[in-house]
Amino acid sequence: MSQKRWTWMWLFSLALVGLLSVGPVQASSLPQVMIILDGSGSMWAEMQGEKKIDIAKNVFAQVLPSISPDVEVGLTIYGHRRKGDCDDIEVVAAPGKMSRESLLQRVLSIQPKGKTPITGSLRMTLDLFKSHEAETTVVLISDGEETCHEDPCAAVKALKSSGIKFILHVIGFGVDAAQQKQLACLADAGGGQYFPADDVSGLLESMEAVKVEVTRKVEQAKAVATKVKTGLGKLHVTMPPSAVVSLAEINIQRASDGKRLKQVKDPSADSIHPLPSGAYAVILGFANPNYKPPTNVPVTRVEIAGGETSRLDLGAVAFNIAESLKKIPVVGVQVKNTTGDFSLELLYHGNDYYFFKTKPVPEGTYMISVTYANSKTPTVLADNVTVRAGRESIVTLDSGIQLLKPEGQSITGWHLIPTGEKAPLLAVQRRWDNEFPLWEPFSVPPGTYALEVLMKDMDAPLRVSEDIAVSPGQLVQLDTGL
């Protein structure tokens, strides 16, 4: 092989290796590298007895294996498939999407044919990186000037000002003065440097500057990669917006000693809470009327890891109450899940404002019950209520029963017993000083019932009706016949 050929190969190799070789570091933390290679018909021209395309292929065969495996390399080729076609541009692979061996085989298969669409190649290539945060290094290797665009330099300036983060270095491969002027303008507009491949001292001086730049970027990337992971994590809490009305606060307590680290008053439906790494109990504070303290219910235990976000996505129980039942004499509401780890009980504090407001709850299956005035046991109104995170589950209360007051009889209470059961679903007693709430409407689930009344002058309940059918959406008003 001639000494001149070895000189050209050495210059070309030095330029590429100087631009692309870096020390070991995570590839994702480094600017990616994209090579744009000239495959136009002029690459058949000879320099010192060797065809330019053959020199380029031999250089790539040596350079690609020597590039650090930590660097992701991509390749675009133009002018290699069709004559006279300014659209003959192929993005062979984005950085890291093809093995080095496969990239080399594509280069070795090039048969120069067409034009030199530098501008189109840059546009197509840089479109890959328009959303990248890191700066991309682009290396254009060309043996001539643009043949498809009037002002490629202006086009590069426009790409630069568009917000795409890139730096463009250009290697002029055996070009004349006019061609060099245009290629140098491209490098200047792209914020990079121009390297003439026919001047040894100028190339070496320029490569030293590039090595300094690449070294600085690698050191910066290494510094970012070795940052100490933060000890803080985050808890992200969400719930349906309609459920916020029932919540007075969220308390976050350290699991190890129960110490409260954070109290969030009037929380929103979507909130994020920075916390040190560790285990925490999350407690929902449900609002009560008349300035009474919230009713606190433990919801879950969460693990917070440094630099990570844990989620608590709540669902909600919503109530749809028929107009005829809105004055039901309730003194307590219970919302409990079947696993027993969530139990909310709201009591009467002068009014029932919060009883049937939409309530945030963890995902699960729930039972809804109420305690009626002067009743000793809760009445289950709905069970098997399925709640999913981020969604409302609606409990419809539209069926009920109301006893009509008989004339001249002293009734002290009554029992509503599901057919086939012994224990009453509903046991109503009058207040000591009047008949409240005997004749009020009571919400009960649809079903078939028997009715017993308690009378002042009788020692045992008097069963006055069998097979009372209560249908969905129906308030049964029952005349006892007494």
C-alpha positions in Angstrom: 0.0 0.0 0.0 1.3 3.5 -0.9 2.6 5.9 1.7 0.2 8.5 0.5 -2.8 6.2 1.0 -1.7 5.4 4.6 -1.3 9.1 5.2 -5.0 9.8 4.2 -6.3 6.8 6.1 -4.4 8.0 9.2 -5.8 11.5 9.0 -9.3 10.3 8.4 -9.1 7.8 11.3 -7.6 10.4 13.6 -10.5 12.8 13.0 -13.2 10.2 13.6 -11.5 8.6 16.7 -10.8 12.0 18.2 -14.4 12.9 17.8 -16.0 9.7 19.0 -13.6 7.9 21.5 -14.5 8.4 25.1 -13.9 6.6 28.4 -16.3 4.2 30.0 -19.5 5.8 31.2 -23.2 5.1 30.9 -24.2 5.7 27.3 -27.6 7.2 28.3 -25.7 10.0 30.1 -23.6 11.0 27.1 -24.5 13.0 24.1 -25.3 10.6 21.3 -23.3 10.6 18.1 -24.6 10.5 14.5 -22.4 10.1 11.5 -23.6 11.4 8.1 -21.6 9.9 5.3 -21.3 11.1 1.7 -22.2 8.3 -0.8 -22.6 10.6 -3.8 -21.1 9.9 -7.2 -18.1 12.1 -6.6 -16.8 9.6 -4.0 -15.5 7.5 -7.0 -12.9 10.2 -7.5 -9.3 9.4 -6.7 -6.9 11.0 -4.2 -3.3 10.0 -4.6 -4.2 6.9 -6.6 -7.0 5.6 -4.3 -10.7 6.1 -4.7 -12.2 8.2 -1.9 -15.0 5.6 -1.2 -12.4 2.9 -0.7 -10.4 5.0 1.7 -13.6 5.8 3.6 -14.5 2.1 3.8 -11.1 1.1 5.0 -11.1 3.8 7.7 -14.5 2.8 8.9 -13.4 -0.8 9.2 -10.6 0.3 11.6 -12.5 3.1 13.4 -15.9 1.6 14.3 -14.4 -1.3 16.4 -12.2 1.2 18.2 -15.1 3.5 19.4 -15.9 3.0 23.0 -18.8 0.6 23.5 -20.3 3.1 25.9 -21.0 5.5 23.0 -24.2 5.0 21.0 -23.5 5.6 17.3 -25.9 6.1 14.5 -25.5 6.4 10.7 -27.1 8.4 7.8 -26.0 7.9 4.2 -26.9 10.1 1.2 -26.5 9.8 -2.6 -25.8 6.0 -2.5 -28.9 4.5 -4.2 -30.2 6.7 -7.1 -28.7 9.1 -9.6 -30.0 12.7 -9.7 -32.3 12.2 -6.7 -32.2 14.8 -4.0 -34.4 12.6 -1.8 -31.8 9.8 -1.8 -31.2 10.0 2.0 -31.3 7.0 4.3 -31.2 7.1 8.1 -29.6 3.6 8.4 -29.9 3.6 12.2 -30.5 5.9 15.1 -27.8 5.8 17.8 -27.7 2.5 19.5 -30.3 0.8 17.3 -27.9 -1.3 15.2 -24.7 -3.2 16.1 -21.3 -1.8 15.1 -20.8 -4.9 12.8 -24.1 -4.2 11.0 -23.3 -0.5 10.6 -19.9 -1.4 9.1 -21.5 -3.9 6.6 -23.8 -1.1 5.4 -20.8 1.2 4.9 -18.9 -1.5 3.0 -21.9 -2.1 0.7 -22.0 1.6 -0.5 -21.9 2.1 -4.3 -21.8 5.9 -4.9 -24.3 7.1 -7.4 -26.1 10.4 -6.8 -26.2 13.9 -5.6 -25.1 15.6 -2.3 -28.2 16.6 -0.4 -26.4 17.8 2.8 -29.3 20.0 4.0 -31.9 17.3 3.6 -29.7 14.8 5.4 -29.2 17.1 8.3 -32.9 17.8 8.6 -33.8 14.1 8.4 -31.1 13.2 10.9 -31.8 16.0 13.5 -35.5 15.3 13.4 -34.6 12.2 15.5 -33.3 14.4 18.3 -35.8 17.2 18.5 -37.1 16.0 21.8 -33.7 15.1 23.4 -32.5 17.0 26.4 -28.9 16.0 25.9 -26.7 17.6 23.1 -26.2 15.3 20.1 -22.9 15.3 18.3 -23.2 15.1 14.5 -20.2 14.4 12.3 -20.7 15.2 8.6 -18.1 13.6 6.2 -18.4 15.1 2.7 -16.2 15.4 -0.4 -18.2 18.2 -1.9 -20.7 21.0 -1.5 -24.4 20.9 -1.4 -26.1 20.1 -4.8 -29.8 20.2 -3.8 -30.3 23.3 -1.6 -29.6 26.9 -2.3 -28.3 27.9 1.1 -27.4 24.9 3.4 -25.6 27.2 5.8 -28.8 29.2 6.5 -30.7 25.9 6.9 -28.2 24.7 9.6 -28.7 28.1 11.4 -32.5 27.5 11.3 -32.1 24.0 12.7 -29.9 25.3 15.4 -32.4 28.1 16.4 -35.3 25.6 16.4 -34.3 24.3 19.8 -32.7 21.0 18.7 -29.7 20.5 20.9 -26.8 19.5 18.6 -23.2 20.3 17.6 -22.1 19.8 14.0 -18.5 18.9 13.1 -17.6 18.7 9.4 -14.8 16.8 7.8 -13.9 18.0 4.3 -12.7 15.0 2.4 -10.4 16.2 -0.4 -12.4 19.4 -1.2 -11.4 22.5 -3.2 -11.5 26.1 -1.8 -15.1 26.8 -2.7 -16.3 23.6 -1.3 -14.3 24.1 1.9 -15.8 27.5 2.4 -19.3 26.1 2.3 -18.5 23.1 4.6 -16.7 25.4 7.1 -19.8 27.6 7.1 -21.9 24.6 8.0 -19.6 23.7 10.9 -19.7 27.3 12.2 -23.5 27.5 11.9 -23.7 24.2 13.8 -21.5 25.3 16.6 -18.8 22.9 15.8 -15.5 22.8 13.9 -14.4 22.2 10.4 -11.5 19.7 9.8 -9.7 19.7 6.4 -8.5 16.3 5.6 -5.6 17.6 3.5 -3.6 19.6 6.1 -1.8 17.5 8.8 -0.8 20.3 11.1 -4.2 22.0 10.9 -6.1 18.8 11.5 -3.9 17.8 14.5 -4.4 21.3 16.1 -8.1 21.1 15.5 -8.4 17.6 16.9 -6.7 18.6 20.1 -9.4 21.2 20.7 -12.1 18.6 19.9 -10.5 16.2 22.4 -10.7 18.8 25.1 -14.3 19.4 24.3 -15.2 15.7 24.3 -13.2 15.1 27.5 -15.1 17.9 29.3 -18.5 16.4 28.2 -17.4 12.9 29.4 -16.3 14.3 32.8 -19.6 16.1 33.2 -21.5 12.9 32.3 -19.4 10.9 34.9 -20.1 13.6 37.5 -23.9 13.3 36.9 -23.7 9.5 36.9 -22.0 9.4 40.3 -24.3 11.8 42.1 -25.5 10.4 45.5 -29.1 9.3 45.4 -31.3 11.5 47.4 -32.7 10.2 50.7 -36.0 11.9 50.0 -38.9 10.1 48.3 -42.4 11.2 47.5 -45.9 10.0 48.4 -48.4 10.8 45.6 -52.0 10.7 46.9 -55.0 10.9 44.5 -58.8 10.6 44.9 -61.9 11.4 42.9 -62.4 15.2 43.2 -65.9 14.7 44.5 -64.6 13.0 47.6 -62.6 16.0 48.8 -65.7 17.5 50.6 -65.6 14.7 53.2 -62.0 15.1 54.1 -60.6 17.6 56.7 -57.0 16.4 56.6 -54.4 13.8 55.8 -52.0 12.8 58.4 -48.7 11.0 57.6 -47.1 9.3 60.6 -43.8 7.5 60.9 -44.5 3.8 61.4 -41.6 3.2 63.8 -42.8 5.5 66.6 -46.1 7.0 65.5 -44.7 10.5 65.2 -46.7 12.7 62.8 -44.4 14.1 60.2 -47.0 15.9 58.1 -50.5 17.1 58.4 -52.3 18.3 55.3 -55.3 20.5 56.0 -58.1 20.6 53.4 -56.2 18.3 51.0 -56.7 18.4 47.2 -57.7 15.5 45.0 -54.1 15.2 43.7 -51.1 16.0 46.0 -47.5 15.1 46.4 -45.6 14.9 49.7 -41.8 14.7 50.0 -40.7 12.4 52.8 -37.5 10.8 54.1 -37.0 7.2 53.3 -38.9 4.9 55.6 -42.3 3.3 56.5 -45.3 5.5 57.1 -48.9 5.2 58.1 -51.4 7.3 56.2 -54.5 8.4 58.2 -57.5 10.1 56.7 -59.2 12.7 58.8 -62.9 12.8 58.0 -64.7 16.0 58.6 -67.4 16.5 61.3 -69.8 19.4 61.7 -69.9 22.1 64.3 -66.1 22.3 64.6 -65.8 18.9 66.0 -62.4 17.2 65.6 -62.0 15.0 62.5 -62.7 11.3 62.7 -59.3 9.7 61.9 -59.1 6.4 60.0 -55.9 4.6 59.2 -55.8 3.8 55.5 -52.6 2.0 54.6 -48.9 1.7 55.4 -46.5 2.8 52.6 -42.8 2.4 52.1 -40.9 5.5 50.8 -37.6 5.0 49.0 -35.1 7.8 48.2 -35.5 9.2 44.7 -38.7 7.2 44.1 -42.4 8.0 44.2 -44.9 5.8 46.0 -48.6 6.1 45.2 -51.8 6.0 47.2 -54.7 6.0 44.7 -58.1 6.2 46.5 -61.5 5.5 45.2 -64.8 6.8 46.6 -68.2 5.8 47.9 -70.9 8.2 46.7 -74.6 8.2 47.8 -77.7 8.6 45.7 -80.7 9.2 48.1 -84.3 9.3 47.0 -86.0 12.6 47.9 -88.6 10.8 50.0 -85.8 9.4 52.2 -83.6 12.4 52.8 -85.0 13.1 56.2 -84.3 9.6 57.6 -83.5 9.8 61.3 -79.9 8.7 61.2 -77.5 9.3 64.0 -74.5 7.4 62.6 -73.0 6.1 59.3 -70.6 3.3 59.0 -68.4 2.5 55.9 -66.3 -0.7 56.4 -64.4 -3.0 54.0 -64.7 -6.8 54.1 -61.0 -7.2 55.0 -61.5 -5.3 58.2 -58.6 -2.8 57.7 -60.8 0.2 56.9 -63.6 1.2 59.3 -65.2 4.6 59.3 -67.9 5.6 61.7 -69.4 9.1 61.7 -71.6 10.1 64.6 -74.2 12.8 64.9 -72.9 16.2 66.0 -75.8 18.5 65.9 -76.5 17.8 62.2 -75.9 15.1 59.6 -74.2 17.3 57.0 -71.3 14.9 56.3 -73.2 11.6 56.6 -73.9 11.1 53.0 -71.2 13.1 51.3 -68.9 11.3 48.9 -66.1 9.6 50.9 -62.6 8.7 49.8 -61.7 5.1 50.6 -59.0 2.6 49.5 -59.8 0.1 46.8 -61.8 -2.9 48.0 -65.3 -4.3 48.8 -67.5 -2.4 51.3 -70.5 -2.6 53.5 -72.6 0.5 54.2 -74.7 0.7 57.3 -76.5 3.3 59.4 -77.6 3.7 63.0 -81.1 5.1 63.3 -82.2 7.2 66.2 -83.1 5.2 69.3 -81.8 2.0 67.6 -79.2 -0.1 69.4 -77.7 -1.8 66.4 -76.7 -0.6 62.9 -78.8 -1.4 59.9 -77.0 -2.7 56.8 -78.2 -0.8 53.7 -75.7 -2.1 51.1 -73.0 -4.7 51.0 -70.6 -6.0 48.3 -70.0 -2.4 47.2 -66.9 -2.7 44.9 -64.6 0.4 44.9 -61.8 0.9 42.3 -59.0 3.4 42.6 -59.8 6.7 41.0 -63.5 5.9 40.6 -66.7 6.6 42.4 -68.9 3.7 43.4 -72.5 4.9 43.8 -74.7 3.5 46.6 -78.4 4.1 45.8 -80.8 4.4 48.7 -84.2 4.6 47.1 -86.2 1.9 48.9 -87.7 2.2 52.4 -90.6 1.7 54.8 -92.8 4.0 56.8 -95.4 3.1 59.3 -98.7 5.0 59.3 -99.7 6.1 62.8 -102.7 4.3 64.1 -105.3 6.1 66.1 -105.8 5.4 69.8 -103.0 2.8 70.1 -99.9 3.2 72.2 -97.0 1.8 70.2 -93.5 2.0 71.7 -91.5 0.4 68.9 -91.4 -1.9 65.9 -89.2 -4.5 64.3 -88.7 -5.2 60.6 -87.5 -8.7 60.1 -86.2 -10.1 56.7 -88.2 -13.1 55.6 -86.6 -16.4 56.8 -84.5 -14.5 59.5 -85.0 -14.3 63.2 -83.0 -11.2 64.0 -84.6 -7.9 62.9 -82.9 -5.8 60.3 -84.4 -2.7 61.9 -85.4 -2.3 65.5 -87.0 1.1 66.2 -87.8 2.5 69.6 -89.6 5.7 70.5 -87.9 8.4 72.4 -88.8 8.5 76.1 -90.7 11.8 75.9 -92.5 11.4 72.5 -93.1 9.0 69.6 -90.0 10.1 67.5 -88.9 8.4 65.2 -91.7 5.7 65.0 -93.5 7.3 62.0 -90.5 8.5 60.0 -89.5 7.0 56.7 -86.6 4.5 57.0 -84.3 3.4 54.3 -84.0 -0.4 53.9 -82.7 -2.7 51.2 -85.2 -4.1 48.7 -86.6 -7.4 50.0 -89.4 -9.2 51.7 -90.1 -8.5 55.4 -92.3 -9.3 58.4 -93.3 -6.5 60.9 -93.7 -6.8 64.6 -94.9 -3.9 66.8 -94.2 -3.3 70.5 -97.3 -2.1 72.4 -97.4 -0.5 75.8 -99.8 -3.0 77.3 -98.3 -6.2 75.8 -95.4 -8.2 77.1 -94.4 -9.7 73.7 -94.1 -8.3 70.2 -97.2 -8.5 68.0 -96.6 -9.6 64.5 -99.0 -7.6 62.4 -97.8 -8.3 58.8 -96.0 -10.9 56.8 -94.4 -10.8 53.3 -94.1 -7.0 53.0 -92.4 -6.6 49.7 -90.1 -3.6 49.3 -89.0 -3.0 45.7 -86.1 -0.8 44.4 -87.3 2.8 44.2 -90.3 2.2 46.4 -91.2 3.7 49.8 -93.8 1.3 51.3 -96.2 3.1 53.6 -97.7 0.5 55.8 -101.0 0.6 57.7 -100.7 -1.8 60.6 -104.4 -2.2 60.9 -104.4 -1.5 64.6 
